[in-house]
Amino acid sequence: MMQINGRITTVHENADCVARALTPDNLNSMTTTAKGDHVTTIITGSQLRSVIASIDDYLMNLVIADDACSSLSQRPQNNPDTGNRISRDRLTEETNGCNNRH
């Protein structure tokens, strides 16, 4: 049986956020990690069509995660309505909310 192994590494302003947003959608044959400004995903499989489909889905999710994390990192730190700082917990909740994007 053929074994397919692949690695996708991308650079992001907020790599930790992107990796957290991608991880819940990973299949069992995928692992995603962040280190510095790099997000790396390892994909394995035994059927080429399945691996290609997984990569296609992953790349679409990657674009969405990067956009969401970039938007969050560019938000002003002060909430104009209340003058209160946006809490780290709220930012994490909003980032994790990006996970359901199918």
N, C-alpha and C positions, 0 to 999 in steps of 0.2 A: 504494500500500500504506500502511496506517495504521501510524504509529510511536507506541508508548506509552512514556512516560517517567514514572518515579515516584521519589520520595525518601522514605525512612522515617528519621526521626531520633528516637532515644530517649535518655533520661538514665539513667546507671548509676553506682553507687558505684565500680565498677572497670571503666571503659569499655574500657581496653586489653585486659583479659582477655576480656571479652565479644566484642570484635571479633576477637581471635585465635581464639576458639572457633568463631565463625561462618564465618570466611573459607574454610576448607577445603570447606565445603558449598556455597559460592556457585557458581552456574552461570556460564557465560561472559558472560552478560548482566547480571551483578551485580558490584558492587564495594562493599566494606565498609571504612570507616575509623573511627578513633577520634580525637577531639580533646577534650581536657579530660575532662569527664564525659559527653560525647555520643558515641553510635555512630550513624553515618549510612550507610545502604545505598542505592545508586542501582540501580534496576531498569529495564531497557529490554526491549522486545519488540515484535513485530508482530501477535501474536494475543492477544486479550484473555483468553481462557480460560487460556492458558499463563502469562500474567503473573499472573492471579489465583491459579492453582495455586502458582506460585513464591512469591508473597507469603504464602499460607497456610502453606507449608512453612517459609518464613523465620521467620514469627511463632512457630510451634511451637518451632523451633530457638532463637529468641531467648529464650523463656521458660526453656528448659533451660540455655542458656549463662549467663543472668543468675543463675539459682538456683545453678549450680555455682560461678560466680565469687564470688557472695556467701558461699557456704559456705566457700570457700577463704580469703577475706579475713577471716572471723570465727573461723578456727581459732586456737587459742593458738599463740604463736610458739615455745613450748618443748614438745618432745615429752615427755609424762609418762613414757613407758617408758624413755627413755634420758637425759632431761635435756638433750639436744642441741637446738640450734635447727634448725628446718626450713630447709633450704637453698633459695635462690632457684631453683636448677636443679630440685630436686624439685617445687617448687610449679609451675614451668613445665611439667614433665612431666605432672603431674596435670591441669593445665588443658588441655593439648593432648590428653590422653586423653578429654576430653569431646567431642571432635570426631566420634566414631563413635556417633551417637545415633539412628539411623534404626530 
